[in-house]
Amino acid sequence: MEVSDDGVTWERVGHVPPADTDVTTDVDLTPFAGRLIDLRFAFDAVPGIGVAPDGWPVDDIRVLVVRR
């Protein structure tokens, strides 16, 4: 996952490892608190490992605010 606060510069903040089942990943967005941000998810097919999948389903995204 990547984050941007200007739509031009993107910072990688998370990585989802390859898996054959659903994967849950937590990403700390604290450094971006108080700013309007864009999130994007990039699918990178790895050549040479056989037939690459046609896509990558991303769903059930939640952004939680934890007050301390």
C-alpha positions as CSV (number, residue, x, y, z in Angstrom):
1,M,0.0,0.0,0.0
2,E,1.2,3.5,-0.8
3,V,0.1,6.9,0.7
4,S,0.2,10.4,-0.8
5,D,-0.8,13.7,0.5
6,D,-0.3,15.5,-2.8
7,G,-1.2,12.9,-5.4
8,V,2.2,13.1,-7.0
9,T,4.7,11.7,-4.4
10,W,3.9,8.3,-3.0
11,E,5.4,6.5,0.0
12,R,5.2,2.8,0.5
13,V,3.8,2.1,3.9
14,G,2.8,-1.6,3.7
15,H,3.3,-4.8,1.9
16,V,1.0,-7.8,1.4
17,P,2.9,-11.0,1.0
18,P,1.9,-13.5,-1.6
19,A,-0.7,-16.0,-0.3
20,D,-3.3,-18.4,-1.5
21,T,-5.8,-17.4,1.2
22,D,-7.1,-14.1,2.6
23,V,-4.5,-12.0,4.3
24,T,-5.0,-9.3,7.0
25,T,-2.5,-6.5,7.1
26,D,-2.2,-3.7,9.6
27,V,-0.5,-0.4,8.5
28,D,0.3,2.4,10.9
29,L,-0.8,5.7,9.3
30,T,0.1,7.8,12.4
31,P,2.7,9.8,10.5
32,F,-0.1,11.2,8.3
33,A,-2.5,12.1,11.1
34,G,-4.3,15.4,10.5
35,R,-3.7,15.4,6.8
36,L,-6.0,14.4,3.9
37,I,-4.4,11.4,2.2
38,D,-4.9,9.1,-0.8
39,L,-4.3,5.4,-0.5
40,R,-3.4,3.2,-3.4
41,F,-2.8,-0.5,-3.8
42,A,-0.5,-1.8,-6.6
43,F,-0.4,-5.3,-7.9
44,D,3.0,-6.4,-9.1
45,A,2.9,-9.7,-11.0
46,V,6.2,-11.7,-10.7
47,P,7.4,-13.0,-14.0
48,G,8.9,-16.5,-14.2
49,I,6.6,-18.2,-11.6
50,G,4.1,-19.7,-14.0
51,V,0.8,-18.1,-14.9
52,A,0.3,-14.8,-13.2
53,P,-3.2,-14.1,-11.8
54,D,-5.3,-11.6,-13.6
55,G,-5.8,-9.4,-10.6
56,W,-5.8,-8.9,-6.9
57,P,-9.0,-8.5,-5.0
58,V,-8.8,-5.8,-2.3
59,D,-11.8,-5.5,0.0
60,D,-12.9,-4.9,3.6
61,I,-10.6,-1.9,4.0
62,R,-11.0,-0.2,7.4
63,V,-9.3,2.9,8.7
64,L,-9.5,3.0,12.5
65,V,-8.7,6.0,14.7
66,V,-7.1,5.0,17.9
67,R,-7.0,7.7,20.6
68,R,-4.4,7.4,23.2
